[in-house]
Amino acid sequence: MNNSQGALRVSYHTLGCKLNFAETSTIGRLLSEKGWLRAQPGEEPALCVVNTCSVTEMADKKGRQLIRQLHRRHPQARIVVTGCYAQLKPGEVSSLPGVSIVLGQDKKGEIADYVAQLTQEVSTPKVVEVKDFKELREFVPACERGDRTRYWLKVQDGCDYWCSYCTIPMARGRSRSASVEACVEQARKVAAEDGREIVLTGINVGCFGQERGESLLQLIRALDEVEGISRYRISSIEPNLLTPEIIDFVAGSRAFMPHFHVPLQSGSDEVLRLMRRRYDTALFASRMELIRSRIPHAFIGVDIIAGARGETPEEWQRSLEFASSLPVQQLHVFPYSERPGTRALEIGGIVPQEEKHRRVAQLLKVSEQKYAAFMKANAGTRRPVLWEQPHAAEGVMHGFTDNYLRVEAPLAQGMINRITPVALGEPIDSECLSGQIITEL
């Protein structure tokens, strides 16, 4: 495939976590440097890049469906697939129609080179470059915002935890990180581009720097000193790695927002043991209470799985009651998904699919109640909002408060990418408050 007739068009498709979105944006920058332009609506792409997820069987299914849809919609386009699904099941992915290249996690940064090797010939052999996960040792950096206002800075990759239900260590390899120095330098570049907010992303961010004698606490202290960056958020952190020292630092930080995302996965100690998690409910509750005592206005989101193997009706009831008792604002609920190669398959006590859905619904109801109470408590207060680039010409703009409430106000172009104090009004819907700008900071 060549671009001798002018810049060719490429479409990007991302499934899964925020880390994947950051990496896709970096792939887009690398391809743009080779003359590729993002395909606009109505334009026919010559190349489709798909960055996949494989955290559940549904994620694999969505990946297959997306690839088939792209082939039907753009039969002449070459499809490049990377990400967790490609890493775990390269043979399955390469057999899908239209797929020309399958690249493992360590090859994401080389996509432009592989694309350059394609020819216009239909008979070009498929390329499959996927290492065994034990060989994934290189850290591939990523820091992009794409069409967003916030930047996503990848600080860590991989995981050494081997929870019984999870394939991420096989999909991402061992934990590895950027250096504190490299992250600080990247933050300075973001500031030079007038970026205001950076989200720190990774697979197990709390393990940052452990392989080189650095720590997440060192990183956030250093980032807090970078001039020009007004906001940082930590995308997700394990409860056992969310130390009191980190909570205390965020409480007094200049730029780290009062916002935490902490995976719980179960409110039953027995199920946590079966999951091979590294904490119990007592530790989790103590971290939540510490956040609430030190930062009363903080937003806390929690991941939880419903219907894991071994979650008997009694353990489920314990889990539901524990989740309901937590001083958090939102539950991100997932039905348990069987994953090939995981130790969870050795556990008895399979929960029927119908029962999983019932448990998911109960947790979602708890989450809705908690978030509604959080919005109500903040209505009538004043909080700083970073206004984001509008995604549609609707005459309104949206932004997030420091404590992660979504706010809507009439569109004012001069406010985009600015932080302003806002008087929070009544809810517009179940996820968004109305807001009135008071004056620019």
Secondary structure, DSSP 8 states (H G I E B T S, - for coil): ---TTS--EEEEEE-S-HHHHHHHHHHHHHHHTTT-EE--TT---SEEEEEE--SSHHHHHHHHHHHHHHHHH-TTSEEEEEEHHHHH-HHHHHTSTTEEEEE-GGGGGGHHHHHHT--S-TT---EEE---GGG-------EE-TTSSSEEEE-EE------TT--HHHHH-S-EE--HHHHHHHHHHHHHTT--EEEEE-SSGGGTTGGGT--HHHHHHHHTT-TT--EEEE----TTTS-HHHHHHHHH-SSB-SEEEEEEE-S-HHHHHHHT-S--HHHHHHHHHHHHHH-TT-EEEEEEEES-TT--HHHHHHHHHHHHHS--SEEEEEE----TT-GGGG------HHHHHHHHHHHHHHHHHHHHHHHHHHTT-EEEEEE---SS-SSEEEEEETT--EEEEE--GGGTT-EEEEEEEEESSSSEEEEEE----
